[in-house]
């Protein structure tokens, strides 16, 4: 009898966990979050978030504002985002306002949406990051340092002297 009761409790807990996974987290219009928001599930934002947001699915309502980076499998935007968006699927609704880059696999933009930034396909963004090895950036830094030091050694500057006392700078009349 004891084992049957413990199985019933475990089954009830598993069912409760499954139900919780389908309920979205809602940030209401009257709520402002200062800090990052990380969720394994679905998030709907109607308020303001000053920070980065990560979730499985993110829906930004018309009254919502996010100031930070967004990363999710699916992002539906009807409000405002200032920051980079990285997602498999991005949907910009007619009231969407995005200021920032969008890195995506699938992008849908409805008429009326505002976008100021670059759109890059997720595969090309990955290839761009992989194509520049770290050695190239080290070589570029070394070349800049060498060109700066050689420019400094080519054109030494003589100190200016007071009128009537010693050498003067080129192009300046003596004293």
Backbone as JSON Lines, residues from 0, in Angstrom:
{"i":0,"aa":"X","n":[0.8,-1.18,0.0],"ca":[0.0,0.0,0.0],"c":[0.86,1.26,0.0]}
{"i":1,"aa":"X","n":[1.97,1.25,0.74],"ca":[2.86,2.4,0.81],"c":[3.45,2.72,-0.56]}
{"i":2,"aa":"X","n":[3.83,1.69,-1.3],"ca":[4.43,1.9,-2.61],"c":[3.42,2.48,-3.6]}
{"i":3,"aa":"X","n":[2.17,2.09,-3.48],"ca":[1.14,2.61,-4.37],"c":[0.94,4.12,-4.13]}
{"i":4,"aa":"X","n":[0.94,4.54,-2.86],"ca":[0.77,5.95,-2.53],"c":[1.94,6.78,-3.07]}
{"i":5,"aa":"X","n":[3.17,6.29,-2.96],"ca":[4.33,7.04,-3.43],"c":[4.31,7.17,-4.96]}
{"i":6,"aa":"X","n":[3.79,6.14,-5.65],"ca":[3.68,6.22,-7.11],"c":[2.64,7.27,-7.5]}
{"i":7,"aa":"X","n":[1.55,7.34,-6.76],"ca":[0.52,8.34,-7.05],"c":[1.07,9.75,-6.85]}
{"i":8,"aa":"X","n":[1.88,9.93,-5.81],"ca":[2.47,11.25,-5.54],"c":[3.43,11.62,-6.66]}
{"i":9,"aa":"X","n":[4.27,10.67,-7.09],"ca":[5.22,10.92,-8.17],"c":[4.49,11.26,-9.46]}
{"i":10,"aa":"X","n":[3.43,10.54,-9.8],"ca":[2.64,10.8,-11.01],"c":[2.03,12.19,-10.96]}
{"i":11,"aa":"X","n":[1.51,12.56,-9.81],"ca":[0.91,13.89,-9.65],"c":[1.96,14.98,-9.83]}
{"i":12,"aa":"X","n":[3.18,14.77,-9.31],"ca":[4.26,15.76,-9.45],"c":[4.69,15.88,-10.91]}
{"i":13,"aa":"X","n":[4.79,14.76,-11.61],"ca":[5.17,14.78,-13.02],"c":[4.13,15.54,-13.84]}
{"i":14,"aa":"X","n":[2.85,15.28,-13.6],"ca":[1.78,15.98,-14.32],"c":[1.81,17.48,-14.01]}
{"i":15,"aa":"X","n":[2.07,17.84,-12.77],"ca":[2.15,19.26,-12.4],"c":[3.33,19.94,-13.09]}
{"i":16,"aa":"X","n":[4.45,19.24,-13.18],"ca":[5.62,19.8,-13.88],"c":[5.35,20.0,-15.36]}
{"i":17,"aa":"X","n":[4.64,19.05,-15.99],"ca":[4.31,19.18,-17.4],"c":[3.39,20.37,-17.65]}
{"i":18,"aa":"X","n":[2.43,20.58,-16.76],"ca":[1.52,21.72,-16.9],"c":[2.26,23.04,-16.73]}
{"i":19,"aa":"X","n":[3.22,23.1,-15.82],"ca":[3.97,24.33,-15.58],"c":[4.82,24.71,-16.78]}
{"i":20,"aa":"X","n":[5.29,23.76,-17.54],"ca":[6.14,24.05,-18.69],"c":[5.37,24.77,-19.79]}
{"i":21,"aa":"X","n":[4.06,24.66,-19.84],"ca":[3.27,25.28,-20.89],"c":[2.67,26.61,-20.49]}
{"i":22,"aa":"X","n":[2.84,27.01,-19.25],"ca":[2.3,28.28,-18.78],"c":[3.37,29.35,-18.96]}
{"i":23,"aa":"X","n":[3.08,30.41,-19.72],"ca":[4.11,31.44,-19.93],"c":[4.28,32.33,-18.7]}
{"i":24,"aa":"X","n":[5.47,32.86,-18.56],"ca":[5.73,33.87,-17.55],"c":[5.29,35.2,-18.14]}
{"i":25,"aa":"X","n":[4.49,35.97,-17.4],"ca":[3.97,37.23,-17.93],"c":[4.53,38.39,-17.11]}
{"i":26,"aa":"X","n":[5.16,39.32,-17.81],"ca":[5.64,40.56,-17.2],"c":[4.58,41.6,-17.54]}
{"i":27,"aa":"X","n":[3.77,41.99,-16.56],"ca":[2.63,42.86,-16.83],"c":[3.07,44.28,-17.17]}
{"i":28,"aa":"X","n":[2.14,45.05,-17.74],"ca":[2.42,46.42,-18.17],"c":[2.84,47.32,-17.01]}
{"i":29,"aa":"X","n":[2.45,46.99,-15.81],"ca":[2.79,47.83,-14.65],"c":[4.12,47.44,-14.01]}
{"i":30,"aa":"X","n":[4.83,46.47,-14.59],"ca":[6.06,45.96,-13.99],"c":[7.28,46.42,-14.78]}
{"i":31,"aa":"X","n":[8.31,46.88,-14.07],"ca":[9.59,47.25,-14.67],"c":[10.67,46.41,-14.01]}
{"i":32,"aa":"X","n":[11.47,45.73,-14.84],"ca":[12.56,44.9,-14.34],"c":[13.87,45.55,-14.72]}
{"i":33,"aa":"X","n":[14.74,45.73,-13.74],"ca":[16.09,46.23,-13.99],"c":[17.03,45.07,-13.69]}
{"i":34,"aa":"X","n":[17.53,44.44,-14.74],"ca":[18.36,43.25,-14.6],"c":[18.02,42.25,-15.68]}
{"i":35,"aa":"X","n":[18.76,41.18,-15.73],"ca":[18.57,40.16,-16.76],"c":[17.44,39.21,-16.4]}
{"i":36,"aa":"X","n":[16.76,38.72,-17.43],"ca":[15.66,37.76,-17.25],"c":[16.02,36.5,-18.02]}
{"i":37,"aa":"X","n":[16.1,35.38,-17.32],"ca":[16.45,34.1,-17.95],"c":[15.37,33.09,-17.61]}
{"i":38,"aa":"X","n":[14.82,32.44,-18.66],"ca":[13.76,31.45,-18.46],"c":[13.96,30.31,-19.44]}
{"i":39,"aa":"X","n":[13.63,29.08,-18.99],"ca":[13.67,27.93,-19.88],"c":[12.36,27.79,-20.66]}
{"i":40,"aa":"X","n":[11.38,28.56,-20.3],"ca":[10.06,28.44,-20.92],"c":[9.68,29.64,-21.77]}
{"i":41,"aa":"X","n":[8.38,29.89,-21.82],"ca":[7.83,30.97,-22.63],"c":[7.67,32.21,-21.76]}
{"i":42,"aa":"X","n":[7.96,33.38,-22.34],"ca":[7.84,34.64,-21.62],"c":[7.05,35.62,-22.48]}
{"i":43,"aa":"X","n":[6.11,36.3,-21.85],"ca":[5.38,37.38,-22.51],"c":[5.66,38.65,-21.72]}
{"i":44,"aa":"X","n":[6.15,39.67,-22.44],"ca":[6.5,40.94,-21.79],"c":[5.52,42.0,-22.25]}
{"i":45,"aa":"X","n":[4.87,42.64,-21.28],"ca":[4.02,43.79,-21.56],"c":[4.55,45.03,-20.83]}
{"i":46,"aa":"X","n":[5.53,44.85,-19.96],"ca":[6.12,45.94,-19.19],"c":[7.45,46.36,-19.78]}
{"i":47,"aa":"X","n":[8.37,46.8,-18.91],"ca":[9.67,47.31,-19.32],"c":[10.76,46.44,-18.7]}
{"i":48,"aa":"X","n":[11.76,46.08,-19.51],"ca":[12.92,45.34,-19.02],"c":[14.17,46.1,-19.44]}
{"i":49,"aa":"X","n":[14.96,46.52,-18.45],"ca":[16.26,47.12,-18.71],"c":[17.31,46.07,-18.39]}
{"i":50,"aa":"X","n":[17.59,45.23,-19.37],"ca":[18.52,44.12,-19.19],"c":[18.34,43.12,-20.32]}
{"i":51,"aa":"X","n":[19.16,42.1,-20.32],"ca":[19.11,41.07,-21.35],"c":[18.03,40.04,-21.03]}
{"i":52,"aa":"X","n":[17.44,39.46,-22.09],"ca":[16.37,38.47,-21.91],"c":[16.73,37.21,-22.69]}
{"i":53,"aa":"X","n":[16.62,36.06,-22.0],"ca":[16.81,34.76,-22.64],"c":[15.63,33.89,-22.29]}
{"i":54,"aa":"X","n":[15.05,33.26,-23.31],"ca":[13.95,32.34,-23.05],"c":[13.78,31.42,-24.26]}
{"i":55,"aa":"X","n":[12.85,30.48,-24.14],"ca":[12.56,29.6,-25.27],"c":[11.75,30.36,-26.31]}
{"i":56,"aa":"X","n":[10.63,30.93,-25.88],"ca":[9.78,31.74,-26.75],"c":[9.54,33.07,-26.05]}
{"i":57,"aa":"X","n":[9.68,34.16,-26.79],"ca":[9.5,35.48,-26.2],"c":[8.5,36.26,-27.04]}
{"i":58,"aa":"X","n":[7.47,36.77,-26.37],"ca":[6.47,37.6,-27.03],"c":[6.52,38.98,-26.39]}
{"i":59,"aa":"X","n":[6.71,40.0,-27.2],"ca":[6.79,41.37,-26.72],"c":[5.53,42.09,-27.13]}
{"i":60,"aa":"X","n":[4.7,42.45,-26.16],"ca":[3.42,43.11,-26.42],"c":[3.6,44.55,-26.88]}
{"i":61,"aa":"X","n":[2.51,45.17,-27.34],"ca":[2.55,46.52,-27.88],"c":[3.04,47.55,-26.88]}
{"i":62,"aa":"X","n":[2.75,47.36,-25.6],"ca":[3.15,48.34,-24.58],"c":[4.53,48.03,-24.0]}
{"i":63,"aa":"X","n":[5.18,46.97,-24.46],"ca":[6.44,46.51,-23.88],"c":[7.65,47.22,-24.45]}
{"i":64,"aa":"X","n":[8.7,47.35,-23.61],"ca":[9.98,47.9,-24.03],"c":[11.08,47.05,-23.41]}
{"i":65,"aa":"X","n":[12.04,46.64,-24.25],"ca":[13.21,45.92,-23.77],"c":[14.44,46.7,-24.2]}
{"i":66,"aa":"X","n":[15.28,47.05,-23.24],"ca":[16.55,47.72,-23.51],"c":[17.67,46.75,-23.15]}
{"i":67,"aa":"X","n":[18.07,45.94,-24.11],"ca":[19.09,44.92,-23.87],"c":[19.05,43.88,-24.97]}
{"i":68,"aa":"X","n":[19.94,42.91,-24.88],"ca":[20.01,41.84,-25.87],"c":[18.93,40.8,-25.61]}
{"i":69,"aa":"X","n":[18.44,40.23,-26.7],"ca":[17.39,39.22,-26.62],"c":[17.89,37.96,-27.32]}
{"i":70,"aa":"X","n":[17.71,36.81,-26.66],"ca":[18.07,35.54,-27.25],"c":[16.98,34.53,-26.93]}
{"i":71,"aa":"X","n":[16.39,33.96,-27.99],"ca":[15.31,32.98,-27.82],"c":[15.18,32.16,-29.1]}
{"i":72,"aa":"X","n":[14.48,31.02,-29.0],"ca":[14.22,30.23,-30.2],"c":[13.27,30.99,-31.12]}
{"i":73,"aa":"X","n":[12.22,31.57,-30.55],"ca":[11.23,32.32,-31.3],"c":[10.98,33.65,-30.61]}
{"i":74,"aa":"X","n":[10.99,34.75,-31.38],"ca":[10.71,36.07,-30.83],"c":[9.61,36.72,-31.66]}
{"i":75,"aa":"X","n":[8.52,37.1,-30.98],"ca":[7.42,37.82,-31.64],"c":[7.4,39.23,-31.06]}
{"i":76,"aa":"X","n":[7.56,40.24,-31.93],"ca":[7.7,41.61,-31.45],"c":[6.53,42.46,-31.93]}
{"i":77,"aa":"X","n":[5.84,43.06,-30.95],"ca":[4.78,44.03,-31.25],"c":[5.1,45.34,-30.53]}
{"i":78,"aa":"X","n":[6.09,45.33,-29.65],"ca":[6.49,46.5,-28.9],"c":[7.85,46.99,-29.36]}
{"i":79,"aa":"X","n":[8.69,47.39,-28.41],"ca":[9.95,48.07,-28.72],"c":[11.15,47.32,-28.12]}
{"i":80,"aa":"X","n":[12.2,47.15,-28.93],"ca":[13.46,46.56,-28.46],"c":[14.6,47.45,-28.92]}
{"i":81,"aa":"X","n":[15.5,47.77,-27.99],"ca":[16.75,48.46,-28.32],"c":[17.86,47.52,-27.9]}
{"i":82,"aa":"X","n":[18.46,46.86,-28.89],"ca":[19.51,45.88,-28.6],"c":[19.5,44.77,-29.63]}
{"i":83,"aa":"X","n":[20.5,43.93,-29.6],"ca":[20.63,42.83,-30.55],"c":[19.64,41.72,-30.25]}
{"i":84,"aa":"X","n":[19.11,41.14,-31.33],"ca":[18.2,39.99,-31.22],"c":[18.86,38.81,-31.91]}
{"i":85,"aa":"X","n":[18.93,37.69,-31.21],"ca":[19.48,36.47,-31.8],"c":[18.45,35.38,-31.6]}
{"i":86,"aa":"X","n":[17.9,34.87,-32.72],"ca":[16.81,33.91,-32.63],"c":[16.7,33.09,-33.91]}
{"i":87,"aa":"X","n":[16.19,31.88,-33.78],"ca":[15.91,31.07,-34.95],"c":[14.82,31.73,-35.8]}
{"i":88,"aa":"X","n":[13.76,32.18,-35.13],"ca":[12.6,32.74,-35.82],"c":[12.24,34.08,-35.2]}
{"i":89,"aa":"X","n":[12.22,35.14,-36.02],"ca":[11.87,36.48,-35.55],"c":[10.69,36.98,-36.35]}
{"i":90,"aa":"X","n":[9.66,37.45,-35.65],"ca":[8.47,38.0,-36.29],"c":[8.29,39.44,-35.82]}
{"i":91,"aa":"X","n":[8.33,40.4,-36.76],"ca":[8.09,41.8,-36.44],"c":[6.66,42.14,-36.84]}
{"i":92,"aa":"X","n":[5.82,42.44,-35.85],"ca":[4.44,42.82,-36.11],"c":[4.36,44.25,-36.61]}
{"i":93,"aa":"X","n":[3.16,44.7,-36.99],"ca":[3.0,46.04,-37.56],"c":[3.32,47.17,-36.59]}
{"i":94,"aa":"X","n":[3.31,46.92,-35.27],"ca":[3.61,47.96,-34.29],"c":[5.02,47.8,-33.7]}
{"i":95,"aa":"X","n":[5.82,46.91,-34.26],"ca":[7.16,46.64,-33.74],"c":[8.11,47.79,-34.03]}
{"i":96,"aa":"X","n":[8.99,48.06,-33.06],"ca":[10.06,49.04,-33.25],"c":[11.35,48.41,-32.73]}
{"i":97,"aa":"X","n":[12.29,48.15,-33.64],"ca":[13.55,47.51,-33.28],"c":[14.7,48.42,-33.69]}
{"i":98,"aa":"X","n":[15.56,48.73,-32.72],"ca":[16.79,49.47,-32.99],"c":[17.92,48.56,-32.55]}
{"i":99,"aa":"X","n":[18.53,47.89,-33.51],"ca":[19.59,46.93,-33.21],"c":[19.64,45.86,-34.28]}
{"i":100,"aa":"X","n":[20.67,45.06,-34.23],"ca":[20.87,44.01,-35.22],"c":[20.01,42.8,-34.91]}
{"i":101,"aa":"X","n":[19.6,42.11,-35.98],"ca":[18.83,40.88,-35.84],"c":[19.62,39.75,-36.5]}
{"i":102,"aa":"X","n":[19.94,38.74,-35.71],"ca":[20.61,37.54,-36.23],"c":[19.57,36.44,-36.17]}
{"i":103,"aa":"X","n":[19.24,35.85,-37.31],"ca":[18.07,34.98,-37.41],"c":[18.27,33.86,-38.42]}
{"i":104,"aa":"X","n":[17.39,32.87,-38.36],"ca":[17.28,31.86,-39.43],"c":[16.07,32.18,-40.3]}
{"i":105,"aa":"X","n":[15.01,32.68,-39.67],"ca":[13.79,33.03,-40.4],"c":[13.29,34.37,-39.87]}
{"i":106,"aa":"X","n":[13.09,35.34,-40.77],"ca":[12.65,36.67,-40.38],"c":[11.38,37.03,-41.13]}
{"i":107,"aa":"X","n":[10.35,37.47,-40.38],"ca":[9.09,37.92,-40.97],"c":[8.87,39.36,-40.53]}
{"i":108,"aa":"X","n":[8.65,40.26,-41.5],"ca":[8.43,41.67,-41.19],"c":[7.09,42.08,-41.79]}
{"i":109,"aa":"X","n":[6.15,42.48,-40.93],"ca":[4.85,42.93,-41.42],"c":[4.92,44.42,-41.75]}
{"i":110,"aa":"X","n":[4.02,44.84,-42.62],"ca":[3.94,46.23,-43.03],"c":[3.69,47.13,-41.82]}
{"i":111,"aa":"X","n":[4.47,48.19,-41.69],"ca":[4.34,49.11,-40.57],"c":[5.42,48.94,-39.53]}
{"i":112,"aa":"X","n":[6.13,47.82,-39.54],"ca":[7.19,47.59,-38.56],"c":[8.36,48.52,-38.83]}
{"i":113,"aa":"X","n":[9.05,48.95,-37.76],"ca":[10.2,49.85,-37.85],"c":[11.44,49.06,-37.46]}
{"i":114,"aa":"X","n":[12.47,49.11,-38.31],"ca":[13.71,48.4,-38.05],"c":[14.88,49.29,-38.42]}
{"i":115,"aa":"X","n":[15.74,49.54,-37.44],"ca":[16.97,50.29,-37.67],"c":[18.11,49.43,-37.19]}
{"i":116,"aa":"X","n":[18.8,48.79,-38.13],"ca":[19.89,47.89,-37.79],"c":[20.15,46.94,-38.94]}
{"i":117,"aa":"X","n":[21.04,46.02,-38.72],"ca":[21.4,45.04,-39.73],"c":[20.71,43.72,-39.46]}
{"i":118,"aa":"X","n":[20.37,43.03,-40.54],"ca":[19.79,41.68,-40.44],"c":[20.8,40.71,-41.03]}
{"i":119,"aa":"X","n":[21.15,39.7,-40.26],"ca":[22.08,38.69,-40.75],"c":[21.49,37.32,-40.51]}
{"i":120,"aa":"X","n":[21.67,36.46,-41.5],"ca":[21.22,35.09,-41.37],"c":[22.12,34.39,-40.37]}
{"i":121,"aa":"X","n":[21.57,33.56,-39.53],"ca":[22.3,32.9,-38.45],"c":[23.49,32.11,-38.98]}
{"i":122,"aa":"X","n":[23.35,31.42,-40.09],"ca":[24.46,30.64,-40.65],"c":[25.6,31.53,-41.11]}
{"i":123,"aa":"X","n":[25.3,32.65,-41.77],"ca":[26.36,33.55,-42.24],"c":[27.03,34.26,-41.07]}
{"i":124,"aa":"X","n":[26.29,34.54,-40.0],"ca":[26.88,35.15,-38.81],"c":[27.88,34.2,-38.17]}
{"i":125,"aa":"X","n":[27.54,32.9,-38.13],"ca":[28.46,31.9,-37.58],"c":[29.69,31.77,-38.44]}
{"i":126,"aa":"X","n":[29.51,31.73,-39.77],"ca":[30.64,31.6,-40.69],"c":[31.56,32.8,-40.57]}
{"i":127,"aa":"X","n":[31.0,33.99,-40.42],"ca":[31.81,35.2,-40.28],"c":[32.66,35.15,-39.03]}
{"i":128,"aa":"X","n":[32.11,34.63,-37.96],"ca":[32.86,34.54,-36.71],"c":[33.95,33.48,-36.8]}
{"i":129,"aa":"X","n":[33.68,32.39,-37.54],"ca":[34.66,31.31,-37.66],"c":[35.76,31.65,-38.66]}
{"i":130,"aa":"X","n":[35.5,32.52,-39.65],"ca":[36.46,32.76,-40.71],"c":[37.61,33.65,-40.29]}
{"i":131,"aa":"X","n":[37.5,34.36,-39.17],"ca":[38.57,35.24,-38.73],"c":[39.27,34.62,-37.53]}
{"i":132,"aa":"X","n":[40.42,33.96,-37.77],"ca":[41.11,33.35,-36.65],"c":[41.71,34.42,-35.73]}
{"i":133,"aa":"X","n":[41.99,34.02,-34.5],"ca":[42.52,34.95,-33.51],"c":[43.89,35.48,-33.91]}
{"i":134,"aa":"X","n":[44.69,34.68,-34.68],"ca":[46.01,35.11,-35.09],"c":[45.97,36.35,-35.97]}
{"i":135,"aa":"X","n":[44.92,36.51,-36.77],"ca":[44.81,37.67,-37.64],"c":[44.67,38.93,-36.8]}
{"i":136,"aa":"X","n":[43.83,38.9,-35.78],"ca":[43.65,40.08,-34.95],"c":[44.94,40.42,-34.21]}
{"i":137,"aa":"X","n":[45.72,39.42,-33.79],"ca":[47.01,39.68,-33.16],"c":[47.97,40.31,-34.15]}
{"i":138,"aa":"X","n":[47.96,39.82,-35.4],"ca":[48.83,40.38,-36.43],"c":[48.44,41.82,-36.75]}
{"i":139,"aa":"X","n":[47.13,42.1,-36.79],"ca":[46.67,43.47,-37.04],"c":[47.12,44.39,-35.92]}
{"i":140,"aa":"X","n":[47.02,43.95,-34.68],"ca":[47.44,44.76,-33.54],"c":[48.94,45.03,-33.59]}
{"i":141,"aa":"X","n":[49.72,44.02,-33.96],"ca":[51.16,44.19,-34.08],"c":[51.52,45.17,-35.18]}
{"i":142,"aa":"X","n":[50.83,45.06,-36.34],"ca":[51.08,45.98,-37.45],"c":[50.76,47.42,-37.06]}
{"i":143,"aa":"X","n":[49.67,47.62,-36.34],"ca":[49.32,48.97,-35.89],"c":[50.37,49.52,-34.94]}
{"i":144,"aa":"X","n":[50.84,48.67,-34.03],"ca":[51.85,49.11,-33.07],"c":[53.15,49.47,-33.78]}
{"i":145,"aa":"X","n":[53.53,48.66,-34.76],"ca":[54.76,48.94,-35.51],"c":[54.64,50.22,-36.32]}
{"i":146,"aa":"X","n":[53.5,50.42,-36.97],"ca":[53.34,51.62,-37.78],"c":[53.3,52.86,-36.89]}
{"i":147,"aa":"X","n":[52.73,52.75,-35.7],"ca":[52.69,53.89,-34.77],"c":[54.1,54.22,-34.28]}
{"i":148,"aa":"X","n":[54.88,53.2,-33.91],"ca":[56.23,53.46,-33.4],"c":[57.14,53.98,-34.49]}
{"i":149,"aa":"X","n":[56.97,53.49,-35.73],"ca":[57.81,53.99,-36.82],"c":[57.43,55.41,-37.19]}
{"i":150,"aa":"X","n":[56.16,55.77,-37.08],"ca":[55.73,57.14,-37.37],"c":[56.29,58.09,-36.32]}
{"i":151,"aa":"X","n":[56.36,57.63,-35.08],"ca":[56.91,58.48,-34.03],"c":[58.41,58.67,-34.2]}
{"i":152,"aa":"X","n":[59.12,57.65,-34.67],"ca":[60.57,57.77,-34.82],"c":[60.95,58.55,-36.07]}
{"i":153,"aa":"X","n":[60.09,58.66,-37.06],"ca":[60.41,59.37,-38.3],"c":[60.34,60.87,-38.12]}
{"i":154,"aa":"X","n":[59.39,61.37,-37.36],"ca":[59.2,62.81,-37.25],"c":[59.36,63.29,-35.82]}
{"i":155,"aa":"X","n":[60.62,63.41,-35.35],"ca":[60.78,63.93,-34.0],"c":[60.44,65.42,-33.97]}
{"i":156,"aa":"X","n":[59.9,65.85,-32.88],"ca":[59.5,67.24,-32.74],"c":[60.44,67.91,-31.75]}
{"i":157,"aa":"X","n":[61.06,69.04,-32.22],"ca":[61.96,69.78,-31.33],"c":[61.12,70.67,-30.42]}
{"i":158,"aa":"X","n":[61.53,70.85,-29.19],"ca":[60.77,71.71,-28.3],"c":[60.85,73.16,-28.76]}
{"i":159,"aa":"X","n":[59.81,73.9,-28.51],"ca":[59.78,75.32,-28.86],"c":[60.62,76.1,-27.87]}
{"i":160,"aa":"X","n":[61.35,77.08,-28.39],"ca":[62.18,77.91,-27.52],"c":[61.55,79.28,-27.4]}
{"i":161,"aa":"X","n":[61.91,79.99,-26.37],"ca":[61.41,81.34,-26.21],"c":[62.04,82.22,-27.27]}
{"i":162,"aa":"X","n":[61.37,83.28,-27.73],"ca":[61.95,84.17,-28.74],"c":[63.29,84.72,-28.27]}
{"i":163,"aa":"X","n":[64.25,84.65,-29.19],"ca":[65.57,85.17,-28.9],"c":[66.45,84.21,-28.14]}
{"i":164,"aa":"X","n":[65.99,83.01,-27.87],"ca":[66.79,82.06,-27.09],"c":[66.82,80.69,-27.77]}
{"i":165,"aa":"X","n":[67.7,80.42,-28.63],"ca":[67.91,79.1,-29.18],"c":[67.03,78.78,-30.37]}
{"i":166,"aa":"X","n":[66.97,77.47,-30.74],"ca":[66.27,77.05,-31.96],"c":[64.74,77.2,-31.83]}
{"i":167,"aa":"X","n":[64.1,77.34,-32.98],"ca":[62.65,77.44,-33.03],"c":[62.08,76.28,-33.82]}
{"i":168,"aa":"X","n":[60.78,76.13,-33.76],"ca":[60.11,75.06,-34.5],"c":[60.13,75.39,-35.97]}
{"i":169,"aa":"X","n":[60.11,74.36,-36.87],"ca":[60.1,74.62,-38.31],"c":[58.91,75.48,-38.69]}
{"i":170,"aa":"X","n":[59.18,76.45,-39.57],"ca":[58.11,77.31,-40.06],"c":[57.81,78.5,-39.16]}
{"i":171,"aa":"X","n":[58.45,78.6,-38.02],"ca":[58.24,79.71,-37.09],"c":[59.4,80.68,-37.19]}
{"i":172,"aa":"X","n":[59.17,81.95,-37.2],"ca":[60.28,82.91,-37.26],"c":[61.08,82.9,-35.98]}
{"i":173,"aa":"X","n":[62.37,83.08,-36.09],"ca":[63.26,83.1,-34.91],"c":[63.14,84.42,-34.18]}
{"i":174,"aa":"X","n":[63.82,84.54,-33.03],"ca":[63.67,85.72,-32.22],"c":[64.7,86.65,-32.39]}
